[in-house]
Amino acid sequence: MFGTFERLVAFRYLAARKGERFVSFNAWFSLIGIALGVATLIIVMSVMNGFRQELLGRILGLNGHLGAYAAEGGPMRDFDAVAARIRAVPGIVEATPIIEGQVLITSEAGGATGGLARGIRPEDLRARDIIARNIVRGSLSEFEAEDTIVIGAGLANKLRVGVGDRVTLVSPQGRATVVGTLPRLRAFRIVALFSVGMNEYDSTFAFLPLAAAQAYLQMPEAATQVEVFVQDPTRVRAATREIWRALADRPVRILDWQESNNSFFAAVQVERNVMFLILTLIILVAAFNIVTTQTMLVKDKRRDIAILRTVGARRGAVLRVFLMCGAAIGVLGTAAGLLLGLVFCAYIEEIRQFLQWLTSTQLFPAEVYFLAQLPAVVDSSEVTQVAAMSFALSLLAAMYPAWRAARLDPVEALRNE
């Protein structure tokens, strides 16, 4: 597309010479603007991807991909039979009966906080990888007796307790007595602490043996749901239909993760799209700066253009010279932005820790952003899209000044010099 003559002239025009420093500075500012725009867009999109992936992995790791509930909305009495039928459905990895309820958790150290008590069979909890692989204190092997409990590390910090200490669960559904309704209290011994890296779970969840939870929550021989894990969480709707067929004679209500977390992930997607649009404007502004730079370059090179046209250069050659000038700024800026963005994403957690140390402030606190670390997942297709968009905008920005240069009348240009 571009010949040797056009390349030589274009690179000569981009090189700063005496009296042309201002045009060169503008070209550098355009290049830096494009680089920063591309880098920022890649970093933000990668962080949003990592944020969504981490949340999805933790939500779907600690909670089931779907839950089967009693159709009437009460406790499920035949939960073992329902779980056995669900396990027989192709594509089902696990079906676990659980019972759960909101409680107030207190400790002898004076801590008190709300939490979610979840009853589960000890063997099922040990088979739950996200818990079993993230035990930071104690051991799940002791999670057997009816007075044992496993809680999150964040919850333990709130209560100021550790392994071996006791916590008291207070249920809002009290028992009726002659003097009125009294809350139900029961003490449990902590045998293990877990940390899955998601603050909402680490600071809220408490696991009890299923039998102990049934007795404490006054649901004997019952469960609140059967928690189901499937092979492919993205095809959970197909699994739901198969479960309905398997339980045709036993009406159940099924709620999958997409329905229960729809508003949350929809908000994340909307925020991601808005950020993409806003940050694209940075590249657009830098591209407009190319228009200014190229227009000034054409004005400064009017005499040179006239001489080129006089010695036989065609309008197409002049057009390609100035297109190459704009393309060079776009390519170099895009390449620098890609490099900066990818390096930043590769070391984003180290950079965050350094900035925290430098400023003595906590950046992206886990209480607000749910995650203990700042994730970044680079999507190659998005990076390609950003690079293509940046180069295309740079080329389009150079079109008008290049067209003006090609349309320049050499006679008029020499006469006005």
C-alpha positions as CSV (number, residue, x, y, z in Angstrom):
1,M,0.0,0.0,0.0
2,F,2.8,2.4,0.9
3,G,5.9,2.7,-1.2
4,T,9.5,3.4,-0.2
5,F,9.1,7.1,-1.3
6,E,6.1,7.7,0.9
7,R,7.7,6.0,3.9
8,L,10.9,8.1,3.6
9,V,9.0,11.4,3.3
10,A,6.5,10.5,6.1
11,F,9.2,9.6,8.6
12,R,11.2,12.7,7.6
13,Y,8.1,14.9,8.4
14,L,7.5,13.2,11.7
15,A,11.2,13.9,12.8
16,A,11.5,17.1,14.6
17,R,13.7,19.8,13.0
18,K,14.6,23.3,14.0
19,G,11.5,25.5,13.9
20,E,9.1,22.5,13.9
21,R,9.3,21.4,17.5
22,F,5.7,22.4,18.3
23,V,4.3,20.0,15.7
24,S,6.6,17.3,17.0
25,F,5.4,17.9,20.6
26,N,1.8,17.7,19.4
27,A,2.6,14.4,17.7
28,W,4.1,13.0,21.0
29,F,1.1,14.2,23.0
30,S,-1.2,12.4,20.5
31,L,0.9,9.2,20.8
32,I,0.9,9.4,24.6
33,G,-2.9,10.0,24.7
34,I,-3.6,7.0,22.6
35,A,-1.2,4.8,24.6
36,L,-2.8,5.9,27.9
37,G,-6.3,5.4,26.5
38,V,-5.5,1.9,25.2
39,A,-3.7,0.9,28.4
40,T,-6.5,2.2,30.6
41,L,-9.2,0.4,28.6
42,I,-7.3,-2.9,28.7
43,I,-6.7,-2.6,32.5
44,V,-10.3,-1.7,33.4
45,M,-11.8,-4.3,31.1
46,S,-9.4,-7.0,32.5
47,V,-10.2,-6.0,36.1
48,M,-13.9,-6.2,35.3
49,N,-13.5,-9.6,33.7
50,G,-11.5,-10.8,36.7
51,F,-14.0,-9.3,39.1
52,R,-16.9,-11.1,37.4
53,Q,-15.0,-14.4,37.1
54,E,-13.8,-14.4,40.7
55,L,-17.3,-13.6,42.0
56,L,-18.9,-16.2,39.8
57,G,-16.4,-18.9,40.8
58,R,-16.8,-18.2,44.5
59,I,-20.6,-17.8,44.3
60,L,-20.9,-21.0,42.4
61,G,-18.3,-22.8,44.5
62,L,-19.9,-22.2,47.9
63,N,-23.5,-22.2,46.7
64,G,-25.0,-24.7,44.3
65,H,-25.7,-24.0,40.7
66,L,-29.4,-24.5,41.4
67,G,-31.5,-25.4,44.4
68,A,-34.6,-27.7,44.6
69,Y,-37.2,-26.5,47.1
70,A,-40.5,-27.8,48.3
71,A,-43.2,-26.5,46.0
72,E,-45.4,-25.3,48.9
73,G,-42.5,-23.3,50.3
74,G,-42.1,-25.1,53.6
75,P,-39.4,-27.6,54.7
76,M,-38.7,-30.6,52.5
77,R,-39.3,-33.9,54.3
78,D,-38.3,-36.4,51.7
79,F,-35.0,-34.7,50.8
80,D,-32.9,-37.8,50.6
81,A,-35.3,-39.3,48.0
82,V,-35.3,-36.1,46.0
83,A,-31.5,-35.9,46.1
84,A,-31.2,-39.5,44.9
85,R,-33.4,-38.8,41.9
86,I,-31.5,-35.7,41.1
87,R,-28.1,-37.5,41.2
88,A,-29.4,-40.0,38.6
89,V,-29.9,-37.1,36.1
90,P,-27.1,-37.0,33.5
91,G,-24.8,-34.0,34.0
92,I,-25.4,-33.7,37.7
93,V,-22.2,-33.7,39.8
94,E,-23.6,-33.4,43.3
95,A,-26.9,-33.1,45.1
96,T,-26.6,-32.1,48.8
97,P,-29.4,-31.7,51.3
98,I,-28.9,-28.6,53.4
99,I,-30.8,-26.6,56.0
100,E,-30.1,-23.0,56.7
101,G,-31.4,-20.0,58.7
102,Q,-30.4,-16.5,59.9
103,V,-28.9,-16.3,63.4
104,L,-27.2,-14.0,65.7
105,I,-23.7,-15.3,66.7
106,T,-22.1,-14.2,69.9
107,S,-18.9,-15.1,71.7
108,E,-17.5,-15.0,75.3
109,A,-15.1,-12.3,74.1
110,G,-18.0,-10.0,73.7
111,G,-18.3,-10.1,69.9
112,A,-21.7,-10.3,68.2
113,T,-22.8,-10.3,64.6
114,G,-25.4,-11.7,62.3
115,G,-24.7,-14.8,60.3
116,L,-26.1,-17.6,58.2
117,A,-26.1,-21.0,59.9
118,R,-26.0,-23.8,57.3
119,G,-26.5,-27.4,58.2
120,I,-24.8,-30.0,56.1
121,R,-23.7,-33.6,56.5
122,P,-20.0,-33.8,57.5
123,E,-19.0,-35.9,54.5
124,D,-20.7,-33.5,52.2
125,L,-18.8,-30.5,53.6
126,R,-15.5,-32.4,53.3
127,A,-16.4,-33.1,49.6
128,R,-16.9,-29.4,49.0
129,D,-13.6,-28.4,47.5
130,I,-13.9,-24.6,48.0
131,I,-14.2,-25.2,51.8
132,A,-11.9,-28.3,52.2
133,R,-9.0,-26.6,50.3
134,N,-9.3,-23.3,52.1
135,I,-9.2,-24.4,55.7
136,V,-6.8,-22.0,57.4
137,R,-7.1,-23.2,61.0
138,G,-8.2,-26.5,62.5
139,S,-9.5,-29.6,60.6
140,L,-12.7,-30.8,59.1
141,S,-12.0,-34.3,60.5
142,E,-13.3,-33.1,63.8
143,F,-16.5,-31.8,62.2
144,E,-18.6,-34.7,63.5
145,A,-20.2,-34.1,66.9
146,E,-23.4,-32.2,67.2
147,D,-21.8,-29.3,69.1
148,T,-19.1,-28.6,66.4
149,I,-19.1,-25.7,64.0
150,V,-17.0,-24.4,61.1
151,I,-17.0,-20.7,60.5
152,G,-15.3,-18.2,58.2
153,A,-12.0,-16.4,59.2
154,G,-13.7,-13.0,58.8
155,L,-16.5,-14.1,61.1
156,A,-13.9,-15.3,63.6
157,N,-12.2,-12.0,63.5
158,K,-15.4,-10.1,64.2
159,L,-16.2,-12.4,67.2
160,R,-12.5,-12.4,68.4
161,V,-12.4,-16.2,68.6
162,G,-10.3,-19.1,67.3
163,V,-10.3,-22.9,66.9
164,G,-11.4,-24.5,70.2
165,D,-13.4,-21.5,71.4
166,R,-17.1,-21.6,71.7
167,V,-19.7,-19.4,70.1
168,T,-23.4,-19.1,70.9
169,L,-26.1,-19.1,68.2
170,V,-29.3,-17.1,68.9
171,S,-32.2,-17.9,66.7
172,P,-34.8,-15.1,66.0
173,Q,-37.5,-17.8,66.1
174,G,-37.8,-18.4,69.8
175,R,-39.7,-21.0,71.8
176,A,-43.0,-20.1,73.5
177,T,-43.1,-20.3,77.3
178,V,-45.6,-19.2,80.0
179,V,-43.6,-15.9,80.4
180,G,-43.6,-15.2,76.6
181,T,-41.4,-16.1,73.7
182,L,-37.7,-16.8,74.5
183,P,-34.9,-16.9,71.9
184,R,-33.3,-20.3,71.3
185,L,-29.6,-20.4,72.4
186,R,-27.0,-23.1,71.8
187,A,-23.3,-23.1,72.2
188,F,-21.0,-24.7,69.6
189,R,-17.3,-25.5,69.6
190,I,-15.2,-24.1,66.7
191,V,-13.2,-26.9,65.0
192,A,-12.1,-25.2,61.8
193,L,-11.8,-21.8,60.1
194,F,-12.1,-21.3,56.3
195,S,-11.2,-18.4,54.0
196,V,-12.5,-18.6,50.4
197,G,-11.3,-15.1,49.6
198,M,-14.8,-13.5,49.4
199,N,-15.4,-11.3,52.3
200,E,-19.2,-11.7,52.3
201,Y,-18.9,-15.5,52.8
202,D,-15.9,-15.5,55.1
203,S,-17.7,-13.0,57.4
204,T,-21.2,-14.6,57.3
205,F,-21.2,-18.4,56.9
206,A,-21.2,-20.9,59.7
207,F,-21.6,-24.7,59.0
208,L,-23.2,-27.1,61.4
209,P,-23.7,-30.8,61.2
210,L,-27.1,-31.5,59.5
211,A,-28.6,-33.2,62.5
212,A,-27.6,-30.4,64.9
213,A,-29.0,-27.8,62.5
214,Q,-32.3,-29.7,62.2
215,A,-32.6,-29.8,66.0
216,Y,-31.6,-26.2,66.6
217,L,-33.8,-24.8,63.8
218,Q,-36.7,-27.0,64.8
219,M,-36.9,-28.8,61.5
220,P,-36.6,-32.5,62.5
221,E,-36.0,-34.9,59.6
222,A,-36.3,-32.0,57.1
223,A,-34.2,-29.8,54.9
224,T,-34.8,-26.4,53.4
225,Q,-33.4,-27.3,49.9
226,V,-31.3,-29.8,47.9
227,E,-28.3,-27.9,46.6
228,V,-27.3,-29.1,43.1
229,F,-24.0,-28.8,41.2
230,V,-23.9,-29.5,37.4
231,Q,-21.0,-30.1,35.0
232,D,-21.6,-27.0,33.0
233,P,-23.0,-24.0,35.0
234,T,-23.7,-22.1,31.7
235,R,-26.2,-24.8,30.7
236,V,-28.1,-24.8,34.0
237,R,-31.4,-24.2,32.3
238,A,-31.2,-27.6,30.4
239,A,-30.3,-29.3,33.7
240,T,-33.4,-27.7,35.3
241,R,-35.6,-29.2,32.7
242,E,-34.1,-32.7,33.2
243,I,-34.6,-32.4,36.9
244,W,-38.3,-31.5,36.4
245,R,-38.7,-34.6,34.3
246,A,-37.1,-36.8,36.9
247,L,-39.3,-35.3,39.6
248,A,-42.5,-35.3,37.6
249,D,-44.5,-37.0,40.4
250,R,-42.9,-34.8,43.1
251,P,-43.5,-31.1,42.4
252,V,-40.5,-29.0,43.4
253,R,-39.5,-25.4,42.9
254,I,-36.2,-24.9,41.3
255,L,-34.1,-21.7,41.4
256,D,-30.8,-21.6,39.5
257,W,-27.9,-19.2,40.0
258,Q,-28.8,-17.0,37.0
259,E,-32.2,-16.2,38.6
260,S,-30.9,-15.8,42.1
261,N,-28.0,-13.5,41.1
262,N,-29.5,-12.0,38.0
263,S,-29.7,-8.4,39.2
264,F,-26.1,-8.5,40.5
265,F,-24.4,-9.8,37.4
266,A,-26.7,-7.6,35.2
267,A,-25.4,-4.6,37.2
268,V,-21.8,-5.8,36.7
269,Q,-22.4,-6.1,32.9
270,V,-24.0,-2.6,32.7
271,E,-21.1,-1.1,34.6
272,R,-18.6,-2.9,32.3
273,N,-20.3,-1.6,29.2
274,V,-20.5,2.0,30.6
275,M,-16.8,1.9,31.5
276,F,-15.9,0.7,28.0
277,L,-17.9,3.6,26.5
278,I,-16.4,6.2,28.8
279,L,-12.8,5.0,28.3
280,T,-13.2,4.8,24.6
281,L,-13.7,8.5,24.7
282,I,-10.1,8.9,25.9
283,I,-8.9,7.2,22.7
284,L,-11.3,9.3,20.7
285,V,-10.0,12.6,22.2
286,A,-6.4,11.5,21.4
287,A,-7.5,10.7,17.8
288,F,-9.0,14.2,17.5
289,N,-5.6,15.5,18.6
290,I,-4.1,13.7,15.6
291,V,-6.4,15.8,13.4
292,T,-4.9,18.9,15.0
293,T,-1.4,17.6,14.7
294,Q,-1.7,16.6,11.1
295,T,-3.5,19.8,10.1
296,M,-0.6,21.8,11.5
297,L,1.8,19.5,9.8
298,V,0.1,20.0,6.4
299,K,0.1,23.8,7.0
300,D,3.9,23.8,7.8
301,K,4.6,21.6,4.8
302,R,2.6,23.5,2.2
303,R,5.8,24.5,0.3
304,D,7.2,21.0,0.4
305,I,3.9,19.5,-0.9
306,A,3.9,22.0,-3.7
307,I,7.4,21.1,-4.7
308,L,6.6,17.3,-4.5
309,R,3.6,17.9,-6.8
310,T,5.7,20.0,-9.2
311,V,8.4,17.3,-9.6
312,G,5.8,14.7,-10.4
313,A,4.3,13.3,-7.2
314,R,0.6,12.4,-7.7
315,R,-2.1,13.3,-5.3
316,G,-2.4,9.7,-4.2
317,A,1.3,9.7,-3.1
318,V,0.8,12.9,-1.1
319,L,-2.3,11.4,0.5
320,R,-0.4,8.2,1.5
321,V,2.5,10.3,3.0
322,F,0.2,12.0,5.4
323,L,-1.9,8.9,6.1
324,M,1.3,7.2,7.0
325,C,2.2,10.0,9.4
326,G,-1.1,9.6,11.2
327,A,-0.9,5.8,11.0
328,A,2.6,5.8,12.6
329,I,1.3,7.8,15.6
330,G,-1.7,5.4,15.9
331,V,0.4,2.2,15.6
332,L,3.2,3.4,18.0
333,G,0.6,4.7,20.5
334,T,-1.5,1.5,20.3
335,A,1.6,-0.7,20.7
336,A,2.8,1.3,23.7
337,G,-0.7,1.1,25.3
338,L,-0.9,-2.6,24.7
339,L,2.5,-3.2,26.3
340,L,1.7,-0.9,29.3
341,G,-1.8,-2.4,29.8
342,L,-0.6,-6.1,29.7
343,V,2.3,-5.5,32.0
344,F,0.1,-3.6,34.5
345,C,-2.5,-6.5,34.4
346,A,0.3,-9.0,35.0
347,Y,1.5,-7.3,38.1
348,I,-1.7,-5.6,39.3
349,E,-1.8,-7.1,42.7
350,E,1.9,-6.2,43.4
351,I,1.2,-2.6,42.2
352,R,-1.8,-2.4,44.5
353,Q,0.3,-3.5,47.5
354,F,3.0,-1.0,46.6
355,L,0.5,1.8,46.3
356,Q,-1.0,0.8,49.6
357,W,2.4,0.9,51.2
358,L,3.2,4.2,49.6
359,T,0.0,6.0,50.5
360,S,-0.7,4.1,53.8
361,T,-4.3,3.7,52.7
362,Q,-6.3,0.5,51.9
363,L,-7.1,0.4,48.2
364,F,-10.1,-1.7,47.1
365,P,-11.1,-2.9,50.6
366,A,-12.5,-6.5,50.7
367,E,-15.5,-5.2,52.7
368,V,-16.6,-3.1,49.7
369,Y,-15.4,-5.1,46.7
370,F,-16.0,-8.6,48.2
371,L,-12.5,-9.9,47.1
372,A,-9.3,-10.2,49.1
373,Q,-7.1,-9.6,46.0
374,L,-7.6,-7.4,42.9
375,P,-8.1,-9.8,39.9
376,A,-7.3,-9.2,36.3
377,V,-8.3,-11.6,33.5
378,V,-7.0,-10.5,30.0
379,D,-9.3,-11.5,27.2
380,S,-7.4,-11.8,23.9
381,S,-10.4,-11.0,21.8
382,E,-11.1,-7.8,23.8
383,V,-7.4,-6.8,23.5
384,T,-7.6,-7.3,19.7
385,Q,-10.8,-5.3,19.6
386,V,-9.3,-2.4,21.5
387,A,-6.1,-2.4,19.3
388,A,-8.2,-2.5,16.1
389,M,-10.5,0.3,17.3
390,S,-7.5,2.5,18.3
391,F,-5.7,2.0,15.0
392,A,-9.0,2.6,13.0
393,L,-9.7,5.8,14.9
394,S,-6.1,7.0,14.4
395,L,-6.4,6.3,10.6
396,L,-9.8,8.0,10.3
397,A,-8.4,11.0,12.2
398,A,-5.6,11.3,9.7
399,M,-7.9,11.0,6.6
400,Y,-9.1,14.6,6.5
401,P,-5.7,16.4,6.8
402,A,-4.3,13.9,4.3
403,W,-7.1,14.7,1.9
404,R,-6.5,18.4,2.3
405,A,-2.8,17.9,1.6
406,A,-3.6,15.9,-1.5
407,R,-6.1,18.6,-2.8
408,L,-3.5,21.4,-2.3
409,D,-2.9,23.4,-5.4
410,P,0.9,23.7,-5.9
411,V,0.7,27.0,-7.8
412,E,-1.4,28.6,-5.0
413,A,0.9,27.2,-2.3
414,L,4.1,28.5,-3.9
415,R,2.4,31.9,-4.7
416,N,1.4,32.4,-1.0
417,E,4.9,31.5,0.3
